[in-house]
Amino acid sequence: EELFQKQKVEQDLDKRREYLREIADIIRVGDNHWVTLVWGRFFWQMHRDVKGFHPPQTVQYGFKHEHLWLDR
């Protein structure tokens, strides 16, 4: 939160990039908000008209639907 507020008002582009890299590192390697209790198989049932769906490798990273479309 503090880094986000700093980068939001920073005028120096290099310093702002540094803040954003630090934020990205925290998001990428920081503590995960998701606790995995069980490893198992996921089965995805999809109507044949839904296109562009690729099953995610993990639950927390996969629920993005920008590439889905309905082919009718």
VMD Tcl script that builds the backbone (N, CA, C; Angstrom):
set m [mol new atoms 216]
animate dup $m
set s [atomselect $m all]
$s set {name element resname resid chain x y z} {
  {N N GLU 1 A 0.833 -1.193 0.000}
  {CA C GLU 1 A 0.000 0.000 0.000}
  {C C GLU 1 A 0.876 1.255 0.000}
  {N N GLU 2 A 1.898 1.253 0.839}
  {CA C GLU 2 A 2.764 2.430 0.940}
  {C C GLU 2 A 3.531 2.671 -0.370}
  {N N LEU 3 A 4.064 1.596 -0.962}
  {CA C LEU 3 A 4.786 1.738 -2.227}
  {C C LEU 3 A 3.861 2.210 -3.345}
  {N N PHE 4 A 2.652 1.708 -3.358}
  {CA C PHE 4 A 1.692 2.127 -4.381}
  {C C PHE 4 A 1.410 3.621 -4.264}
  {N N GLN 5 A 1.213 4.092 -3.047}
  {CA C GLN 5 A 0.943 5.519 -2.847}
  {C C GLN 5 A 2.148 6.363 -3.254}
  {N N LYS 6 A 3.360 5.877 -2.967}
  {CA C LYS 6 A 4.568 6.616 -3.352}
  {C C LYS 6 A 4.695 6.718 -4.871}
  {N N GLN 7 A 4.507 5.594 -5.563}
  {CA C GLN 7 A 4.679 5.619 -7.015}
  {C C GLN 7 A 3.603 6.443 -7.699}
  {N N LYS 8 A 2.451 6.538 -7.066}
  {CA C LYS 8 A 1.333 7.271 -7.654}
  {C C LYS 8 A 1.641 8.760 -7.808}
  {N N VAL 9 A 2.453 9.301 -6.926}
  {CA C VAL 9 A 2.732 10.740 -6.955}
  {C C VAL 9 A 4.172 11.071 -7.345}
  {N N GLU 10 A 4.990 10.044 -7.576}
  {CA C GLU 10 A 6.401 10.276 -7.900}
  {C C GLU 10 A 6.549 10.902 -9.289}
  {N N GLN 11 A 7.308 11.982 -9.381}
  {CA C GLN 11 A 7.531 12.685 -10.648}
  {C C GLN 11 A 8.711 12.116 -11.433}
  {N N ASP 12 A 9.716 11.617 -10.729}
  {CA C ASP 12 A 10.907 11.052 -11.366}
  {C C ASP 12 A 10.574 9.661 -11.914}
  {N N LEU 13 A 10.647 9.501 -13.239}
  {CA C LEU 13 A 10.253 8.236 -13.868}
  {C C LEU 13 A 11.117 7.060 -13.427}
  {N N ASP 14 A 12.416 7.279 -13.264}
  {CA C ASP 14 A 13.290 6.182 -12.839}
  {C C ASP 14 A 12.948 5.714 -11.429}
  {N N LYS 15 A 12.684 6.651 -10.565}
  {CA C LYS 15 A 12.308 6.298 -9.197}
  {C C LYS 15 A 10.945 5.594 -9.177}
  {N N ARG 16 A 10.040 6.059 -10.029}
  {CA C ARG 16 A 8.721 5.426 -10.109}
  {C C ARG 16 A 8.841 3.990 -10.629}
  {N N ARG 17 A 9.690 3.787 -11.641}
  {CA C ARG 17 A 9.930 2.424 -12.143}
  {C C ARG 17 A 10.487 1.531 -11.041}
  {N N GLU 18 A 11.370 2.080 -10.245}
  {CA C GLU 18 A 11.944 1.317 -9.128}
  {C C GLU 18 A 10.849 0.889 -8.145}
  {N N TYR 19 A 9.943 1.793 -7.821}
  {CA C TYR 19 A 8.818 1.445 -6.941}
  {C C TYR 19 A 7.966 0.340 -7.566}
  {N N LEU 20 A 7.687 0.481 -8.860}
  {CA C LEU 20 A 6.845 -0.504 -9.538}
  {C C LEU 20 A 7.522 -1.866 -9.627}
  {N N ARG 21 A 8.839 -1.888 -9.829}
  {CA C ARG 21 A 9.560 -3.170 -9.823}
  {C C ARG 21 A 9.489 -3.827 -8.453}
  {N N GLU 22 A 9.633 -3.033 -7.430}
  {CA C GLU 22 A 9.548 -3.562 -6.070}
  {C C GLU 22 A 8.150 -4.120 -5.790}
  {N N ILE 23 A 7.125 -3.413 -6.242}
  {CA C ILE 23 A 5.748 -3.901 -6.086}
  {C C ILE 23 A 5.578 -5.218 -6.845}
  {N N ALA 24 A 6.092 -5.293 -8.071}
  {CA C ALA 24 A 5.984 -6.521 -8.870}
  {C C ALA 24 A 6.699 -7.681 -8.189}
  {N N ASP 25 A 7.861 -7.424 -7.590}
  {CA C ASP 25 A 8.580 -8.483 -6.868}
  {C C ASP 25 A 7.772 -8.994 -5.686}
  {N N ILE 26 A 7.135 -8.097 -4.973}
  {CA C ILE 26 A 6.309 -8.499 -3.829}
  {C C ILE 26 A 5.153 -9.368 -4.303}
  {N N ILE 27 A 4.514 -8.967 -5.387}
  {CA C ILE 27 A 3.388 -9.743 -5.918}
  {C C ILE 27 A 3.863 -11.101 -6.418}
  {N N ARG 28 A 5.013 -11.124 -7.098}
  {CA C ARG 28 A 5.498 -12.355 -7.715}
  {C C ARG 28 A 6.026 -13.368 -6.703}
  {N N VAL 29 A 6.801 -12.934 -5.724}
  {CA C VAL 29 A 7.447 -13.885 -4.811}
  {C C VAL 29 A 7.016 -13.732 -3.359}
  {N N GLY 30 A 6.105 -12.833 -3.095}
  {CA C GLY 30 A 5.647 -12.627 -1.725}
  {C C GLY 30 A 4.757 -13.755 -1.247}
  {N N ASP 31 A 4.319 -13.665 -0.032}
  {CA C ASP 31 A 3.433 -14.678 0.529}
  {C C ASP 31 A 2.149 -14.761 -0.274}
  {N N ASN 32 A 1.733 -15.964 -0.518}
  {CA C ASN 32 A 0.529 -16.203 -1.295}
  {C C ASN 32 A -0.690 -16.100 -0.395}
  {N N HIS 33 A -1.751 -15.542 -0.899}
  {CA C HIS 33 A -2.986 -15.425 -0.133}
  {C C HIS 33 A -3.762 -16.727 -0.147}
  {N N TRP 34 A -3.351 -17.670 -0.962}
  {CA C TRP 34 A -4.062 -18.921 -1.155}
  {C C TRP 34 A -3.304 -20.038 -0.443}
  {N N VAL 35 A -3.993 -20.809 0.367}
  {CA C VAL 35 A -3.373 -21.937 1.056}
  {C C VAL 35 A -3.836 -23.217 0.371}
  {N N THR 36 A -2.896 -23.974 -0.168}
  {CA C THR 36 A -3.233 -25.220 -0.847}
  {C C THR 36 A -3.318 -26.328 0.186}
  {N N LEU 37 A -4.490 -26.886 0.326}
  {CA C LEU 37 A -4.701 -27.966 1.288}
  {C C LEU 37 A -4.641 -29.336 0.632}
  {N N VAL 38 A -5.043 -29.403 -0.623}
  {CA C VAL 38 A -5.113 -30.680 -1.322}
  {C C VAL 38 A -4.636 -30.481 -2.754}
  {N N TRP 39 A -3.827 -31.406 -3.232}
  {CA C TRP 39 A -3.467 -31.411 -4.640}
  {C C TRP 39 A -4.311 -32.472 -5.312}
  {N N GLY 40 A -4.993 -32.111 -6.346}
  {CA C GLY 40 A -5.839 -33.066 -7.039}
  {C C GLY 40 A -6.018 -32.665 -8.481}
  {N N ARG 41 A -6.887 -33.352 -9.140}
  {CA C ARG 41 A -7.168 -33.043 -10.544}
  {C C ARG 41 A -8.413 -32.173 -10.627}
  {N N PHE 42 A -8.346 -31.226 -11.527}
  {CA C PHE 42 A -9.520 -30.416 -11.814}
  {C C PHE 42 A -10.106 -30.888 -13.137}
  {N N PHE 43 A -11.392 -30.983 -13.186}
  {CA C PHE 43 A -12.067 -31.347 -14.415}
  {C C PHE 43 A -12.938 -30.173 -14.833}
  {N N TRP 44 A -12.773 -29.763 -16.062}
  {CA C TRP 44 A -13.494 -28.600 -16.560}
  {C C TRP 44 A -14.529 -29.059 -17.569}
  {N N GLN 45 A -15.761 -28.773 -17.284}
  {CA C GLN 45 A -16.824 -29.060 -18.239}
  {C C GLN 45 A -17.198 -27.755 -18.927}
  {N N MET 46 A -17.174 -27.795 -20.237}
  {CA C MET 46 A -17.393 -26.581 -20.999}
  {C C MET 46 A -18.338 -26.905 -22.148}
  {N N HIS 47 A -19.275 -26.030 -22.405}
  {CA C HIS 47 A -20.165 -26.202 -23.561}
  {C C HIS 47 A -19.340 -26.122 -24.840}
  {N N ARG 48 A -19.709 -26.889 -25.837}
  {CA C ARG 48 A -18.917 -26.947 -27.072}
  {C C ARG 48 A -18.864 -25.613 -27.811}
  {N N ASP 49 A -19.774 -24.694 -27.523}
  {CA C ASP 49 A -19.759 -23.387 -28.182}
  {C C ASP 49 A -18.808 -22.388 -27.513}
  {N N VAL 50 A -18.309 -22.702 -26.331}
  {CA C VAL 50 A -17.368 -21.812 -25.644}
  {C C VAL 50 A -15.975 -22.095 -26.190}
  {N N LYS 51 A -15.337 -21.072 -26.716}
  {CA C LYS 51 A -14.012 -21.213 -27.329}
  {C C LYS 51 A -13.003 -20.334 -26.589}
  {N N GLY 52 A -11.744 -20.696 -26.712}
  {CA C GLY 52 A -10.667 -19.907 -26.130}
  {C C GLY 52 A -10.372 -20.231 -24.682}
  {N N PHE 53 A -10.995 -21.272 -24.135}
  {CA C PHE 53 A -10.757 -21.627 -22.736}
  {C C PHE 53 A -9.605 -22.614 -22.654}
  {N N HIS 54 A -8.627 -22.300 -21.821}
  {CA C HIS 54 A -7.517 -23.203 -21.540}
  {C C HIS 54 A -7.472 -23.388 -20.031}
  {N N PRO 55 A -7.548 -24.622 -19.551}
  {CA C PRO 55 A -7.555 -24.847 -18.099}
  {C C PRO 55 A -6.315 -24.252 -17.440}
  {N N PRO 56 A -6.487 -23.535 -16.344}
  {CA C PRO 56 A -5.345 -22.930 -15.658}
  {C C PRO 56 A -4.516 -23.990 -14.944}
  {N N GLN 57 A -3.232 -23.704 -14.770}
  {CA C GLN 57 A -2.375 -24.625 -14.031}
  {C C GLN 57 A -2.634 -24.529 -12.538}
  {N N THR 58 A -3.014 -23.356 -12.079}
  {CA C THR 58 A -3.353 -23.184 -10.668}
  {C C THR 58 A -4.637 -22.373 -10.572}
  {N N VAL 59 A -5.356 -22.561 -9.505}
  {CA C VAL 59 A -6.635 -21.883 -9.334}
  {C C VAL 59 A -6.450 -20.379 -9.200}
  {N N GLN 60 A -5.451 -19.948 -8.448}
  {CA C GLN 60 A -5.319 -18.523 -8.178}
  {C C GLN 60 A -4.860 -17.710 -9.383}
  {N N TYR 61 A -4.327 -18.347 -10.409}
  {CA C TYR 61 A -3.857 -17.599 -11.569}
  {C C TYR 61 A -4.718 -17.785 -12.807}
  {N N GLY 62 A -5.735 -18.618 -12.731}
  {CA C GLY 62 A -6.369 -19.015 -13.961}
  {C C GLY 62 A -7.699 -18.425 -14.311}
  {N N PHE 63 A -8.335 -17.707 -13.449}
  {CA C PHE 63 A -9.691 -17.273 -13.743}
  {C C PHE 63 A -9.715 -15.918 -14.424}
  {N N LYS 64 A -9.161 -15.886 -15.607}
  {CA C LYS 64 A -9.201 -14.688 -16.434}
  {C C LYS 64 A -9.942 -15.083 -17.704}
  {N N HIS 65 A -10.882 -14.277 -18.106}
  {CA C HIS 65 A -11.757 -14.670 -19.204}
  {C C HIS 65 A -11.675 -13.723 -20.398}
  {N N GLU 66 A -10.557 -13.029 -20.554}
  {CA C GLU 66 A -10.433 -12.071 -21.651}
  {C C GLU 66 A -10.443 -12.752 -23.019}
  {N N HIS 67 A -10.058 -14.033 -23.080}
  {CA C HIS 67 A -9.919 -14.705 -24.367}
  {C C HIS 67 A -11.058 -15.677 -24.661}
  {N N LEU 68 A -12.099 -15.657 -23.860}
  {CA C LEU 68 A -13.244 -16.534 -24.104}
  {C C LEU 68 A -14.202 -15.901 -25.101}
  {N N TRP 69 A -14.814 -16.730 -25.905}
  {CA C TRP 69 A -15.886 -16.249 -26.761}
  {C C TRP 69 A -16.885 -17.367 -26.998}
  {N N LEU 70 A -18.070 -16.982 -27.403}
  {CA C LEU 70 A -19.149 -17.924 -27.673}
  {C C LEU 70 A -19.295 -18.049 -29.187}
  {N N ASP 71 A -19.056 -19.233 -29.709}
  {CA C ASP 71 A -19.062 -19.466 -31.151}
  {C C ASP 71 A -20.372 -20.132 -31.549}
  {N N ARG 72 A -21.343 -19.322 -31.913}
  {CA C ARG 72 A -22.654 -19.849 -32.331}
  {C C ARG 72 A -23.016 -19.360 -33.698}
}
mol reanalyze $m
mol bondsrecalc $m
mol representation Tube
mol addrep $m
